[in-house]
Amino acid sequence: MTEIRRIGVAARYSDLVIHEGTARFSGYVPETTLGLSVSEQTRDVLGQIEQSLAEIGSDKARLLQATIWLADMADYDAMNAVWDAWIVPGQAPARACVEARLANPDYTLEIQVVAAL
């Protein structure tokens, strides 16, 4: 039986689950940029993701998949400008981006990623 490692376990979810060399993260939301633009919130979230990847010995070049939920698709181009500057050229993950009502009306986006270790 292969080991499953759970990090940041709460009643409803884990912050991160590692299994067979793959790390699956729960969604990241802005922490320090509430009320600011989607560009600032995207930078905030991507910074959190990059830090979490480093903590487990991975990095953004090892991203396999990303799902992005935007509160308003009108923010798509602004979010993508930040995403495109952040992602490693030639190493972009599979990605989906959809509009959704988010848990907090001050969030402009939420991002979930899967990465290889």
URURSUL-V14758 format. One record per helix or strand of 2 or more residues. SS is the DSSP state (~ for helix, > for strand). FROM is the first residue (numbers start at 1). TO is the last residue. If there is no record, write none. Layout:
SS/FROM/TO, SS/FROM/TO
This chain:
>/4/9, >/14/19, >/22/25, >/28/29, ~/38/55, ~/60/62, >/63/70, ~/73/86, >/94/99, >/109/116
